[in-house]
Amino acid sequence: MKHLLFIFTLALLTLPGAVFADVADQCPGGEAECYCFSSDDPTSSKDFMATSANQCEQICLTEADNDFMLNRYQVVCNDEEGAVVPIANGTIGGEASLFDPDPVVPNLSIQIPGFAGFTQPRSDQGTLTVNFIAEYIGAVYTFLIRVGALIAIVLLMVGGFQWMTSRGGPAIGQAKQRISTAFLGLTLLLAAAAVLTIIDPSTVNFKPLSLVEIDPLLFQSTAGEEGATGGADNERCSQAERNAKKDGECDLPDGFASPITSNGSGDWSCNYHFREDDYDWQHIKALDYSATFGDPIYAPFAGNISYSTGTGGVKDRCGNQIVLNSGSEQITICHVKNFLNERGELTPVGTRVEQGAVIGHIGGACCNGMAPPTDYNWSQGGKCNKGGTPCTNPFTNESCQCQPYEQSGNTSGPHVHVTYYGNSDLLTCHK
């Protein structure tokens, strides 16, 4: 019996920790690589070591004082198998830029003995993995198992002491009964977790929550009758494109196709998102495409897709937005009606779509009677004049003819606005 008691006591010390182990630290050694870079040139970055996303952002803030082009940071590390694991990313904080804070980790007001604390949520391909609930339940259950086992061991000791000090009679029977009951309770307590683990490990090894991340909307400057494609100014855009194709190089394997036609063509303009008189093609990073409300939006290049809904804020004049990221190149597409593909379904966030795939439908039609903020300068002057049923949810297939200004964004009418962040010069790759 002493040997059995030793085995079960040993199991008490090891089993709960094995069954309810926390997620392993993503960065062996406790340090990660911190990259500070410019969204205009993601491949040119500064590399540091950091122990948290907050520390990385603070490092990049300091670096940005000396290099004003730096505006993004990313934290990655290699796991035990050598694979690169993205931990966090965001915009370097500053007076004129957005700041993406790390998710808030709960701080328990009543600590659970033996619980080391919650792990930091992980961000990967547009999905935030949060393990707070699983870790809390596991910590409470582990604590209760240990408390129950401790009580059982105390009862065993009391029964043993009662047996040793008794001189026969009923006292021995009571001691045996106490020892048997305590031993049975300890056995059932430890066996319960072991049996559940054998039958179905998911009953004791709780899975984390996977949440779709909604990125902060990037500020998009807008001006003029957006989507206009005629006039002398637009001829200067065409000349800039010809110069770009003559003198520049494109790193996109299949080029940058039009987002408004399946064959990659379509009318476009650069003059309302460009301020320099010489129309230098290397500085043109945003284009407008004339289009009709509800028509499909096609992926200009292959990449992973994500979405953001408009909120109507000062820094949120883009309206509903699609983000397409190839790894080295990224675009934002503003003034979107919905995020549905050619089948009328939502393509999951993080899915890779090929060039020419339908990734949404064209919006930018502000409903009649809407009163956008005064900083929505190109939605003022009666531009919110579209009749019909208002759209409500860009993630569903609705029959609607106009949008609230929060979803249509700062625009004078339906069109596609694209802003480009990447290694290549936009007009060099433009088809």
C-alpha positions in Angstrom: 0.0 0.0 0.0 2.9 2.4 0.7 4.2 1.8 -2.8 0.8 2.6 -4.3 0.5 5.7 -2.2 3.9 6.9 -3.5 2.9 6.3 -7.1 -0.3 8.3 -6.8 1.5 11.1 -5.0 4.0 11.3 -7.8 1.1 11.4 -10.3 -0.4 14.2 -8.3 2.7 16.3 -8.9 3.0 15.5 -12.6 -0.3 14.7 -14.1 -2.2 18.0 -13.8 0.7 19.9 -15.2 0.9 17.6 -18.2 -2.8 17.6 -18.9 -3.3 21.4 -18.5 0.1 22.6 -19.8 0.2 26.1 -21.1 1.0 26.8 -24.7 4.7 26.6 -25.2 6.6 29.9 -25.5 6.8 30.8 -29.2 10.3 32.2 -29.0 13.0 29.8 -27.5 15.2 31.9 -25.3 12.5 34.5 -24.6 13.7 36.9 -27.3 12.2 37.7 -30.8 13.4 39.6 -33.8 12.1 43.1 -34.1 11.9 44.7 -37.6 11.4 48.5 -38.1 10.6 49.3 -41.7 8.8 51.6 -44.1 5.5 50.5 -45.7 6.8 51.9 -49.0 9.7 49.5 -48.9 9.1 46.5 -46.6 12.3 44.8 -47.6 14.5 47.5 -46.4 14.3 47.1 -42.6 16.3 47.5 -39.4 16.7 44.4 -37.2 16.8 44.3 -33.4 16.1 41.9 -30.6 13.1 42.4 -28.3 11.3 40.5 -25.6 7.8 41.9 -26.4 5.8 43.8 -29.1 5.7 46.8 -26.8 9.5 46.9 -26.5 9.9 46.4 -30.3 7.6 49.4 -31.0 9.5 51.5 -28.5 12.8 50.6 -30.3 11.2 51.5 -33.6 9.9 54.8 -32.2 13.5 55.8 -31.3 14.8 54.7 -34.7 12.0 56.7 -36.4 13.3 59.9 -34.8 16.4 59.5 -37.0 14.6 58.0 -40.1 11.2 59.5 -40.7 10.4 56.9 -43.4 10.0 54.2 -40.7 6.3 53.7 -39.9 5.8 50.0 -39.3 7.2 47.3 -36.9 6.9 43.5 -36.9 7.9 40.9 -34.2 8.8 37.4 -35.4 10.8 34.4 -34.1 11.8 30.9 -35.0 10.0 28.1 -33.2 11.6 24.8 -32.1 11.3 23.4 -35.7 12.9 26.5 -37.2 9.8 27.9 -38.8 9.3 31.7 -38.7 6.4 32.6 -36.4 4.9 36.1 -36.6 4.1 37.4 -33.2 2.8 40.9 -33.7 2.9 43.8 -36.1 1.6 47.4 -36.1 2.1 51.0 -37.0 4.8 52.9 -35.1 3.1 55.3 -32.7 3.3 59.0 -33.3 1.4 62.2 -33.4 0.3 61.7 -37.0 0.1 58.0 -37.2 -2.0 55.2 -35.8 -0.8 52.9 -33.0 -1.8 49.2 -32.9 -1.6 48.2 -29.2 -0.9 44.7 -28.1 -4.0 42.8 -26.9 -4.6 43.4 -23.2 -3.6 40.4 -21.1 -5.9 39.9 -18.0 -4.5 40.6 -14.6 -6.3 38.4 -12.0 -7.3 40.3 -8.8 -7.3 37.0 -6.9 -4.2 34.9 -7.9 -4.5 31.2 -8.5 -1.7 29.4 -6.7 0.7 27.7 -9.2 -0.6 29.8 -12.2 2.2 31.6 -14.0 -0.1 34.0 -15.8 -1.8 34.2 -19.2 0.2 33.9 -22.4 0.3 36.7 -25.0 -2.2 36.3 -27.9 -0.7 35.3 -31.2 -1.4 37.1 -34.5 -0.9 35.1 -37.7 -2.4 35.7 -41.2 -5.2 37.9 -39.9 -6.3 35.6 -37.1 -5.8 36.4 -33.4 -5.4 33.3 -31.2 -6.5 33.9 -27.6 -6.0 31.3 -24.9 -7.2 33.2 -21.9 -10.4 31.2 -21.2 -8.7 27.8 -21.7 -5.8 28.8 -19.5 -8.1 30.1 -16.7 -10.2 27.0 -16.7 -7.1 24.8 -16.7 -5.5 26.7 -13.9 -8.7 26.5 -11.7 -9.1 22.8 -12.4 -5.5 22.0 -11.7 -5.7 24.0 -8.4 -8.8 22.1 -7.4 -7.3 18.7 -8.2 -4.3 19.6 -6.0 -6.4 20.8 -3.2 -8.6 17.7 -3.3 -5.5 15.5 -3.4 -4.0 17.3 -0.5 -7.1 16.8 1.5 -7.1 13.1 0.6 -3.5 12.8 1.7 -4.2 14.5 5.0 -7.0 12.1 5.6 -4.7 9.2 4.9 -2.2 10.5 7.4 -4.9 11.0 10.0 -6.2 7.5 9.4 -2.7 6.1 9.7 -2.0 7.9 12.9 -5.4 6.8 14.3 -4.5 3.2 13.4 -1.0 3.4 15.0 -2.3 4.9 18.3 -5.4 2.6 18.6 -5.2 -0.5 20.9 -7.7 -2.6 19.1 -11.4 -2.4 19.2 -13.6 -0.2 17.0 -10.9 2.5 16.6 -9.0 0.2 14.2 -12.1 -0.3 12.0 -12.7 3.5 11.9 -9.1 4.1 10.9 -9.2 1.5 8.1 -12.5 3.0 6.9 -11.0 6.5 6.8 -7.9 5.3 4.9 -9.9 3.3 2.4 -12.3 6.3 1.7 -9.4 8.7 1.3 -7.5 6.4 -0.9 -10.5 5.8 -3.1 -11.2 9.5 -3.4 -7.5 10.2 -4.3 -7.7 7.4 -7.0 -10.9 8.7 -8.5 -9.6 12.3 -8.5 -6.4 11.4 -10.4 -8.0 8.8 -12.6 -10.7 11.2 -13.8 -8.2 13.5 -15.6 -6.2 10.5 -16.9 -9.3 8.7 -18.3 -10.6 11.8 -20.0 -7.2 12.4 -21.5 -7.2 8.8 -22.9 -10.8 9.0 -24.2 -10.6 12.5 -25.7 -7.8 14.8 -24.9 -9.8 17.8 -26.0 -12.0 17.4 -22.9 -9.1 18.5 -20.7 -6.8 20.3 -23.1 -9.0 23.2 -24.0 -8.5 24.8 -27.4 -7.8 28.6 -27.7 -10.2 31.0 -29.4 -9.4 32.0 -33.0 -10.7 35.6 -33.8 -10.6 37.4 -37.1 -8.6 40.6 -36.8 -9.9 43.8 -38.2 -7.0 46.0 -39.0 -7.1 49.8 -38.3 -8.1 51.6 -41.4 -5.3 53.4 -43.1 -5.8 57.1 -43.8 -6.4 57.8 -47.5 -6.1 61.3 -48.9 -8.9 62.1 -51.3 -9.7 65.1 -53.5 -11.6 66.2 -56.5 -14.3 64.3 -58.5 -12.8 60.9 -57.9 -13.0 58.4 -60.6 -12.8 61.0 -63.4 -10.7 59.7 -66.3 -10.7 62.5 -68.8 -9.0 65.8 -69.4 -5.4 67.1 -69.8 -4.5 66.1 -66.2 -5.2 62.5 -67.0 -3.1 62.6 -70.1 -0.2 63.6 -67.8 -0.9 60.4 -65.8 -0.7 58.4 -69.0 2.6 60.0 -69.9 3.9 59.2 -66.4 2.9 55.6 -67.0 4.8 55.5 -70.3 7.9 56.9 -68.6 7.6 54.3 -65.8 7.5 51.4 -68.2 10.4 52.8 -70.1 12.7 53.5 -67.1 11.5 51.4 -64.2 11.4 47.7 -63.2 8.5 45.7 -62.0 8.9 43.1 -59.3 5.4 41.7 -59.6 5.6 38.5 -61.7 2.2 39.1 -63.4 2.1 42.9 -63.1 -0.6 45.1 -61.6 -4.0 44.5 -63.3 -7.0 46.7 -63.2 -9.4 46.0 -60.3 -12.5 46.8 -62.4 -12.3 44.4 -65.3 -11.5 40.7 -65.6 -9.1 41.2 -68.5 -7.0 43.7 -66.5 -7.8 46.8 -68.5 -10.0 49.8 -67.5 -10.1 53.6 -67.3 -8.0 55.1 -64.5 -6.7 58.3 -63.1 -3.9 59.5 -60.8 -4.4 63.2 -60.7 -6.6 63.3 -57.6 -4.1 61.5 -55.4 -1.0 63.3 -56.6 0.2 66.8 -55.8 3.5 67.4 -57.6 3.4 69.3 -60.8 6.0 67.2 -62.6 4.0 64.0 -62.2 7.1 61.9 -61.3 6.0 58.3 -61.9 8.1 57.1 -58.9 6.0 59.1 -56.5 2.6 58.0 -57.7 1.2 55.5 -55.2 -2.6 55.8 -55.6 -5.0 55.4 -58.5 -8.7 55.8 -59.2 -10.7 53.6 -61.5 -14.1 54.8 -62.9 -16.7 52.1 -62.2 -20.4 51.3 -61.5 -21.9 50.6 -58.1 -22.2 46.9 -57.5 -19.8 45.8 -60.2 -17.1 43.2 -59.3 -13.7 44.1 -57.9 -10.9 41.9 -59.2 -7.6 41.2 -57.5 -4.8 43.2 -59.2 -2.2 40.6 -58.2 -2.1 37.3 -56.2 -2.0 37.7 -52.4 -3.7 37.1 -49.0 -6.9 38.9 -48.4 -8.4 40.7 -45.4 -11.1 43.3 -44.8 -12.0 46.4 -42.7 -15.4 48.0 -42.3 -15.7 51.8 -42.3 -16.5 53.6 -39.1 -16.8 57.2 -40.2 -13.9 58.5 -38.1 -11.5 61.3 -39.0 -8.7 58.8 -39.9 -11.2 56.5 -41.6 -12.3 58.1 -44.8 -11.7 55.0 -46.9 -15.0 53.4 -46.1 -15.2 49.6 -46.4 -11.8 48.4 -47.4 -10.1 45.4 -48.9 -6.4 44.7 -48.1 -4.4 42.4 -50.4 -0.9 41.4 -49.3 1.5 39.3 -51.4 4.3 39.4 -48.8 6.3 42.1 -50.4 3.5 44.1 -52.0 0.3 45.4 -50.4 -2.7 47.4 -51.6 -5.7 48.9 -49.9 -8.9 49.2 -52.0 -11.4 51.8 -50.7 -15.1 52.5 -51.1 -16.2 48.8 -51.3 -19.9 47.7 -51.2 -19.2 44.2 -50.0 -16.5 41.6 -49.6 -18.1 38.7 -51.6 -16.6 36.7 -54.3 -18.1 35.6 -57.6 -20.2 33.0 -55.8 -21.7 35.5 -53.5 -19.6 34.1 -50.6 -17.0 35.7 -48.3 -13.5 34.6 -49.0 -12.0 33.8 -45.5 -9.5 36.3 -44.1 -5.9 35.1 -44.9 -6.9 33.1 -48.0 -4.6 33.5 -51.0 -6.5 34.7 -54.0 -5.1 34.7 -57.6 -4.9 37.7 -59.9 -8.2 38.4 -61.5 -10.3 36.7 -58.8 -13.4 38.5 -57.7 -12.7 39.8 -54.2 -15.7 42.2 -53.6 -18.0 44.7 -55.3 -17.8 48.4 -56.0 -19.4 50.9 -53.5 -19.0 54.6 -53.0 -22.7 55.5 -53.4 -23.7 57.6 -50.3 -27.4 57.4 -49.4 -29.6 60.4 -49.8 -30.0 62.4 -46.6 -26.7 61.3 -45.0 -24.7 64.0 -43.2 -21.0 63.0 -43.3 -18.5 64.9 -41.1 -17.1 68.1 -42.5 -13.7 66.6 -43.1 -15.4 64.3 -45.6 -14.8 67.1 -48.1 -15.7 65.2 -51.3 -19.0 63.8 -49.9 -20.2 67.3 -49.1 -22.2 69.6 -51.4 -25.1 67.2 -52.0 -23.0 64.2 -53.0 -24.9 62.0 -50.6 -27.9 61.8 -53.0 -28.3 58.1 -54.0 -31.7 56.6 -53.4 -32.8 53.1 -52.7 -32.3 50.6 -50.0 -29.2 51.3 -47.8 -26.6 48.6 -47.4 -26.0 47.4 -43.8 -23.5 44.5 -43.8 -20.6 44.2 -46.3 -20.0 40.6 -45.2 -23.4 39.4 -46.6 -25.1 39.3 -50.0 -27.6 42.2 -49.8 -29.9 43.7 -52.4 -29.1 47.4 -51.8 -28.5 50.5 -53.9 -26.6 52.9 -51.6 -24.4 53.1 -48.5 -24.2 55.0 -45.2 -21.3 57.4 -45.4 -19.3 55.3 -42.9 -19.2 52.5 -45.5 -19.0 54.6 -48.7 -16.2 56.8 -47.4 -15.1 60.2 -48.5 -16.0 60.0 -52.1 -18.1 61.9 -54.6 -19.4 58.8 -56.2 -18.9 55.1 -57.1 -15.3 54.2 -58.1 -12.4 52.1 -57.0 -9.6 53.8 -55.1 -6.3 51.8 -54.8 -3.3 52.8 -52.6 -0.1 50.8 -53.2 2.7 49.9 -50.7 5.5 47.8 -52.0 8.9 47.3 -53.6 7.9 48.2 -57.2 6.8 51.5 -58.7 3.1 51.3 -59.2 3.0 52.6 -62.7 5.9 50.4 -63.9 3.7 47.3 -63.1 0.4 48.8 -64.1 -1.3 47.1 -67.0 
